[in-house]
């Protein structure tokens, strides 16, 4: 079984926590880490400077398509960052925990 990380950003801690709880409730991720960051980027011809929250979802590779769809559905940005990375070398125990958590019955 292979683990993956899906990374996105949100504009506020409240939005990030809400999205994290929704994805955990749907059992699309076993864990979501939230980190405050500062983003500078070019958007529609201007350089933007924003305080954001980086979200790192930990899931199985098999659950990535459903997680990706759900994040895109719920995301408020016009063009959200969605980056998926394969998580190589996870410990057996951690990988088993992630797999168990995303295979359970959704909370709602």
Helices and strands as residue ranges (DSSP letters): E 3-10, H 13-25, E 31-43, E 46-60, G 61-63, H 64-74, E 83-87, H 92-103
